[in-house]
Amino acid sequence: MRRLFWILLAFVFVVSGCKKLDDNYRQFVGDGEIKYVGKADSLHIRGGDQRAELSWLLMSDPSVSSYKIYWNNRQDSLSGELTKTENVDTVKVIIDNLTEETHEFQVFLFDNEGRTSVLSSIVARVYGPRYRGSLLNRLIGNSKVLRGDQLELTMGLAEETLLYSEVRYLDINDELTSHRIIPNVEIDTLLNFPNGGSYEMRSAFKPDSLALDTFYTDFELFETEEFAFVENPLELSFKTRMVYGTQDNQLAILVSTDFNGVYEKEDINAATWTDITEEFTLSSGGDDFTTSGIKELEAYMEPNKPIYIAFRYTYLPDAGNPRNWMIEDVLVKTVLNGMELGIEGKDVNIVVVGETDRDVAVLGSSGRITFRGNTGLRDQSLVTWGISGPLN
């Protein structure tokens, strides 16, 4: 009897609950089925700067008249009116003053009688001050003043979310100029840039492809030094051939503007020599000569000062057997008027630093210069210089 009592009591509760549920949804019931308003179809969202844009489609249900959007665990909401046309309508709603975090948004549609749709929900990240504070301006690796009022910028690697970098400066006409540098550009040029002028740059980011807003870094100021242009700069080219031996990095190409023109060891060592070897292509061995390519020397020259070009051959006892390096067709050419100044072996001043047991710099009749190591003094270091006369 006790078991039967509890079974009957449970049955009463179930029937009572079903009756209350039936009462709650009776207004939506017709012919025994619940009637729902058409839901927010194809729901999309775009997160932005402390705001979000929700969009959805109104399909075939003409009874839809309003909407209500919940977020923040339904503690916040936004309502609005809707008008359905004969077409498929797109609804867009912007929600402002959102916190910077990931939000879930729940959308319900209603008709004039208060009947609701089923739930449509979507999740999106909303951005704000923390995200903006994490952004870094794109780096500038180098800036170079060019002839013709131009500034060449070498850009650092671009982050994946970078849209562009904006550069602003006062040009030679004292007018504010804005220039955009897109992510895949590594070297760009600012036109009509005043020599010794300054510029400022900021970078624009979009956290994802659908983001509602663009975020910017603060403008960063960059200053440039005034550059004194050489009246008629020079460019250098030559050919090389390397044979025999095993020692690497024996041949170097250097330039100097403070060498005093005295071809002695002490004077050479006192000068400032800039190594520009990596600007050229040198022989890697074989029977054929390798063309070096052409290198402009303006960046290494100074106005009203001659420049000296040097080929330096170095032998170190512990670095392997010495190689033979041959240099020919050395050509110095002016950039602006094309005047050619050939440098032959007879024009090169040879200075040997170290003990020798033979001629370690051979000057050929064709203008070729051959550098080589000692035959019997392999345990002695050797540095052989071949230095041009003054060029300007």
C-alpha positions as CSV (number, residue, x, y, z in Angstrom):
1,M,0.0,0.0,0.0
2,R,2.8,2.4,0.8
3,R,4.5,1.8,-2.6
4,L,1.2,2.4,-4.3
5,F,0.7,5.6,-2.4
6,W,4.0,7.0,-3.6
7,I,3.3,5.9,-7.2
8,L,-0.1,7.7,-7.2
9,L,1.5,10.8,-5.7
10,A,4.2,11.0,-8.4
11,F,1.4,10.6,-11.0
12,V,-0.4,13.6,-9.6
13,F,2.7,15.8,-9.8
14,V,3.4,14.8,-13.4
15,V,-0.2,15.5,-14.4
16,S,-0.1,18.9,-12.6
17,G,3.2,19.8,-14.2
18,C,1.9,18.9,-17.7
19,K,-1.1,21.0,-17.1
20,K,1.0,24.1,-16.1
21,L,3.2,23.6,-19.1
22,D,0.2,23.3,-21.3
23,D,-1.2,26.5,-19.8
24,N,2.1,28.3,-20.4
25,Y,2.2,27.4,-24.1
26,R,-1.5,27.2,-24.8
27,Q,-1.3,30.5,-26.6
28,F,1.1,29.0,-29.1
29,V,-0.9,25.8,-29.7
30,G,-3.1,25.3,-32.7
31,D,-4.5,21.9,-33.7
32,G,-2.3,20.4,-31.0
33,E,1.1,21.8,-32.3
34,I,3.2,24.7,-31.0
35,K,3.4,27.6,-33.4
36,Y,6.8,29.5,-33.6
37,V,7.7,32.6,-35.4
38,G,10.3,32.2,-38.1
39,K,13.8,32.5,-36.5
40,A,16.8,34.7,-37.2
41,D,18.2,32.9,-40.2
42,S,21.9,32.9,-41.3
43,L,23.0,34.7,-38.2
44,H,26.4,36.5,-38.5
45,I,28.4,38.7,-36.2
46,R,31.4,41.1,-36.6
47,G,33.3,42.1,-33.4
48,G,34.6,45.6,-33.2
49,D,36.0,48.2,-30.8
50,Q,33.8,47.6,-27.8
51,R,30.9,47.0,-30.1
52,A,29.5,44.3,-32.3
53,E,27.3,44.1,-35.4
54,L,24.7,41.3,-35.7
55,S,23.0,40.5,-39.0
56,W,20.5,37.9,-40.1
57,L,18.0,37.2,-42.8
58,L,14.2,37.5,-42.6
59,M,12.9,34.7,-44.7
60,S,9.3,33.7,-45.5
61,D,7.4,34.5,-42.2
62,P,5.5,37.8,-42.8
63,S,4.3,37.9,-39.2
64,V,7.7,38.9,-37.8
65,S,7.5,42.4,-36.2
66,S,10.3,42.7,-33.6
67,Y,13.4,41.2,-32.1
68,K,15.2,41.0,-28.8
69,I,18.9,40.3,-28.3
70,Y,20.3,39.0,-25.1
71,W,24.0,38.9,-23.9
72,N,25.9,38.8,-20.6
73,N,24.0,35.8,-19.4
74,R,20.8,37.6,-20.3
75,Q,21.5,40.4,-17.9
76,D,21.7,42.9,-20.9
77,S,19.3,43.0,-23.9
78,L,18.3,45.2,-26.8
79,S,14.9,45.3,-28.6
80,G,13.8,46.7,-31.9
81,E,11.0,46.8,-34.5
82,L,11.1,44.9,-37.8
83,T,9.1,45.3,-41.0
84,K,9.0,42.2,-43.3
85,T,8.8,42.9,-47.1
86,E,8.1,40.4,-49.9
87,N,11.8,39.9,-50.4
88,V,14.5,38.2,-48.2
89,D,15.4,41.0,-45.9
90,T,18.7,41.6,-44.2
91,V,18.7,42.9,-40.6
92,K,21.8,44.6,-39.1
93,V,22.0,45.7,-35.5
94,I,25.0,47.3,-33.8
95,I,25.4,46.9,-30.1
96,D,27.6,49.5,-28.4
97,N,29.3,49.8,-25.0
98,L,30.4,46.2,-24.8
99,T,33.1,44.9,-22.6
100,E,36.3,43.6,-24.2
101,E,35.8,39.9,-24.1
102,T,34.1,37.0,-25.8
103,H,30.3,37.3,-25.8
104,E,27.4,35.0,-26.7
105,F,24.4,36.7,-28.3
106,Q,21.0,35.2,-28.3
107,V,18.4,36.4,-30.8
108,F,14.6,35.9,-30.6
109,L,12.0,37.2,-33.1
110,F,8.4,38.0,-32.2
111,D,5.1,38.6,-34.0
112,N,2.4,41.1,-33.0
113,E,0.8,38.6,-30.7
114,G,3.9,38.1,-28.7
115,R,4.7,34.7,-30.1
116,T,8.4,34.0,-30.3
117,S,10.8,32.2,-32.6
118,V,13.2,29.5,-31.5
119,L,16.6,30.7,-30.2
120,S,19.4,31.7,-32.6
121,S,22.8,32.3,-30.9
122,I,26.3,33.2,-31.9
123,V,29.6,33.8,-30.2
124,A,32.2,36.5,-31.1
125,R,35.2,38.4,-29.6
126,V,34.8,42.1,-28.9
127,Y,38.0,44.1,-28.8
128,G,39.1,47.2,-26.9
129,P,41.9,49.0,-25.1
130,R,43.8,45.9,-24.2
131,Y,44.0,44.7,-27.8
132,R,44.9,48.2,-29.0
133,G,47.7,48.4,-26.4
134,S,49.2,45.2,-27.7
135,L,49.8,46.5,-31.2
136,L,53.2,47.6,-32.4
137,N,54.1,49.9,-35.2
138,R,55.8,48.2,-38.2
139,L,59.6,48.5,-37.9
140,I,61.7,50.5,-40.3
141,G,65.0,48.7,-40.9
142,N,66.7,51.6,-42.7
143,S,66.1,54.9,-44.4
144,K,68.2,56.3,-47.2
145,V,68.2,59.7,-48.8
146,L,68.1,59.6,-52.6
147,R,68.7,62.2,-55.2
148,G,65.7,64.0,-56.5
149,D,64.1,64.7,-53.0
150,Q,63.4,61.1,-52.2
151,L,63.6,59.1,-49.0
152,E,63.9,55.3,-49.4
153,L,62.5,53.2,-46.5
154,T,63.4,49.6,-45.9
155,M,60.5,48.0,-43.9
156,G,60.6,45.3,-41.4
157,L,58.4,42.1,-41.5
158,A,54.7,42.8,-41.5
159,E,52.4,41.1,-38.9
160,E,49.6,39.0,-40.3
161,T,46.8,41.4,-39.2
162,L,48.5,44.5,-40.6
163,L,46.4,46.4,-43.1
164,Y,48.9,49.1,-44.0
165,S,51.3,51.7,-42.5
166,E,50.6,55.4,-42.9
167,V,53.5,57.8,-43.3
168,R,52.9,61.6,-42.9
169,Y,55.4,64.3,-43.7
170,L,55.7,67.9,-44.8
171,D,57.0,67.8,-48.4
172,I,59.4,70.2,-50.1
173,N,56.4,72.5,-50.8
174,D,55.6,72.5,-47.1
175,E,52.4,70.6,-47.8
176,L,51.2,67.7,-45.6
177,T,51.6,64.4,-47.5
178,S,50.2,61.0,-46.5
179,H,51.6,57.8,-48.0
180,R,50.4,54.2,-47.3
181,I,52.8,51.3,-47.3
182,I,51.1,47.9,-47.7
183,P,52.3,44.7,-45.9
184,N,54.0,43.0,-48.9
185,V,56.1,46.1,-49.8
186,E,59.6,45.8,-48.3
187,I,61.2,48.9,-49.9
188,D,59.2,52.0,-50.6
189,T,60.0,55.6,-51.5
190,L,58.7,58.9,-50.2
191,L,58.6,61.5,-53.0
192,N,59.2,65.2,-52.6
193,F,60.8,64.6,-49.2
194,P,63.0,67.4,-47.9
195,N,66.6,66.6,-47.2
196,G,67.0,66.3,-43.5
197,G,63.3,66.3,-42.9
198,S,61.2,64.2,-40.5
199,Y,58.2,62.0,-40.8
200,E,55.8,60.1,-38.6
201,M,54.2,56.7,-39.1
202,R,51.4,54.6,-37.6
203,S,50.2,51.1,-38.5
204,A,46.6,50.0,-39.0
205,F,45.4,46.6,-38.0
206,K,42.3,44.5,-38.3
207,P,42.1,41.7,-35.7
208,D,40.3,39.4,-38.2
209,S,39.0,39.6,-41.7
210,L,35.4,40.2,-40.6
211,A,36.3,42.7,-37.8
212,L,34.0,45.7,-37.7
213,D,36.7,48.3,-36.9
214,T,40.3,49.1,-37.7
215,F,42.8,49.7,-34.9
216,Y,45.7,52.0,-35.1
217,T,49.0,52.5,-33.2
218,D,50.0,55.9,-32.1
219,F,52.0,58.0,-34.6
220,E,55.8,57.6,-34.1
221,L,58.2,60.4,-35.1
222,F,61.3,59.7,-37.2
223,E,64.0,62.2,-38.0
224,T,66.6,62.0,-40.8
225,E,70.0,63.5,-41.1
226,E,70.8,66.0,-43.9
227,F,72.7,64.2,-46.6
228,A,75.5,66.0,-48.6
229,F,75.3,64.7,-52.2
230,V,78.4,64.1,-54.2
231,E,78.3,66.1,-57.4
232,N,79.0,63.2,-59.7
233,P,79.2,59.9,-57.8
234,L,81.1,56.9,-59.1
235,E,80.2,53.2,-59.7
236,L,82.6,50.3,-59.7
237,S,82.7,47.0,-61.5
238,F,85.3,44.3,-62.2
239,K,85.8,40.6,-63.0
240,T,87.5,37.9,-60.8
241,R,88.8,34.4,-61.2
242,M,89.9,32.2,-58.3
243,V,92.0,29.0,-58.7
244,Y,93.9,26.5,-56.5
245,G,94.1,26.5,-52.7
246,T,91.5,26.0,-50.0
247,Q,91.5,29.2,-47.9
248,D,88.3,31.2,-47.9
249,N,87.6,34.9,-47.7
250,Q,91.1,35.9,-48.9
251,L,90.0,38.7,-51.3
252,A,88.2,41.8,-50.0
253,I,87.1,45.1,-51.7
254,L,87.4,48.2,-49.6
255,V,87.0,52.0,-50.0
256,S,88.3,55.0,-48.1
257,T,87.9,58.8,-48.2
258,D,90.4,59.6,-45.4
259,F,93.4,57.7,-46.8
260,N,96.2,60.3,-47.2
261,G,97.6,58.8,-50.4
262,V,100.9,57.7,-48.9
263,Y,101.2,54.0,-49.8
264,E,103.0,52.8,-46.7
265,K,101.9,50.3,-44.1
266,E,101.4,52.9,-41.3
267,D,99.4,55.2,-43.5
268,I,97.2,52.4,-44.8
269,N,96.5,51.2,-41.3
270,A,95.7,54.7,-40.1
271,A,93.0,55.2,-42.7
272,T,89.3,54.2,-42.3
273,W,88.5,51.4,-44.8
274,T,84.9,50.3,-45.5
275,D,84.5,46.7,-46.6
276,I,82.1,46.5,-49.5
277,T,82.9,42.9,-50.6
278,E,79.4,41.6,-50.0
279,E,78.1,44.2,-52.6
280,F,79.8,42.2,-55.4
281,T,79.7,38.7,-56.9
282,L,83.1,37.0,-56.7
283,S,84.4,33.9,-58.5
284,S,83.7,30.6,-56.8
285,G,86.4,28.8,-58.8
286,G,86.9,27.6,-62.3
287,D,88.3,28.7,-65.7
288,D,86.0,31.6,-66.4
289,F,86.0,35.1,-65.0
290,T,83.0,36.2,-62.9
291,T,81.4,39.6,-63.5
292,S,81.1,41.4,-60.2
293,G,78.0,43.5,-61.0
294,I,77.9,47.3,-60.7
295,K,77.9,49.1,-57.3
296,E,77.3,52.8,-56.9
297,L,79.8,54.3,-54.4
298,E,77.9,57.5,-53.5
299,A,77.0,56.2,-50.1
300,Y,80.7,55.8,-49.3
301,M,81.9,59.1,-50.9
302,E,82.1,62.6,-49.4
303,P,81.7,65.9,-51.3
304,N,85.0,67.4,-52.5
305,K,87.0,64.4,-51.3
306,P,88.6,61.7,-53.4
307,I,87.8,58.1,-52.8
308,Y,90.3,55.3,-52.9
309,I,89.5,51.7,-54.0
310,A,91.5,48.8,-52.5
311,F,91.8,45.1,-53.3
312,R,93.2,43.3,-50.2
313,Y,94.5,39.8,-50.3
314,T,95.0,38.0,-46.9
315,Y,96.8,34.7,-46.2
316,L,96.6,33.1,-42.7
317,P,98.8,30.0,-42.0
318,D,96.1,28.1,-40.1
319,A,93.3,28.8,-42.5
320,G,94.4,26.5,-45.4
321,N,96.4,26.7,-48.5
322,P,96.5,30.1,-50.3
323,R,94.5,30.6,-53.4
324,N,95.3,32.6,-56.5
325,W,93.0,35.5,-57.2
326,M,92.9,37.3,-60.6
327,I,91.3,40.7,-61.1
328,E,90.7,42.3,-64.5
329,D,88.5,44.8,-66.3
330,V,88.3,47.1,-63.3
331,L,86.1,50.0,-64.3
332,V,85.1,53.1,-62.4
333,K,82.4,55.1,-64.1
334,T,80.7,58.4,-63.2
335,V,77.0,58.0,-62.6
336,L,75.7,61.2,-64.1
337,N,77.9,61.8,-67.2
338,G,79.1,58.3,-67.9
339,M,82.8,59.1,-67.9
340,E,84.9,55.9,-67.6
341,L,88.1,55.6,-65.6
342,G,89.7,52.3,-66.3
343,I,92.1,51.0,-63.5
344,E,94.8,48.7,-64.9
345,G,97.5,46.8,-63.0
346,K,100.0,49.6,-63.7
347,D,97.6,52.1,-62.0
348,V,97.4,50.1,-58.7
349,N,99.8,50.8,-55.9
350,I,101.0,47.5,-54.3
351,V,101.8,47.3,-50.6
352,V,102.9,44.0,-49.1
353,V,102.7,43.5,-45.3
354,G,104.7,40.4,-44.3
355,E,107.7,38.4,-45.4
356,T,107.7,37.2,-49.0
357,D,109.8,34.7,-51.0
358,R,108.4,35.7,-54.4
359,D,106.3,38.3,-56.2
360,V,102.9,38.0,-54.5
361,A,101.2,40.6,-56.7
362,V,101.7,40.0,-60.4
363,L,100.7,42.8,-62.8
364,G,100.0,41.5,-66.2
365,S,100.4,43.3,-69.5
366,S,96.7,43.1,-70.2
367,G,95.9,45.0,-67.0
368,R,95.2,41.9,-64.9
369,I,96.3,41.8,-61.3
370,T,97.1,38.4,-59.7
371,F,97.3,37.9,-56.0
372,R,99.0,34.8,-54.6
373,G,100.6,33.4,-51.5
374,N,104.2,32.6,-50.6
375,T,105.6,29.3,-51.9
376,G,108.0,28.5,-49.1
377,L,106.9,30.8,-46.3
378,R,103.5,29.1,-45.6
379,D,103.9,29.6,-41.9
380,Q,104.0,33.5,-42.3
381,S,100.9,35.7,-42.4
382,L,100.7,37.8,-45.5
383,V,98.6,40.9,-46.4
384,T,98.9,42.3,-49.9
385,W,97.2,45.6,-50.8
386,G,96.4,46.9,-54.3
387,I,95.2,50.5,-53.9
388,S,94.0,52.8,-56.6
389,G,95.0,56.5,-57.0
390,P,92.6,59.2,-55.8
391,L,89.2,59.1,-57.6
392,N,86.7,61.9,-57.7
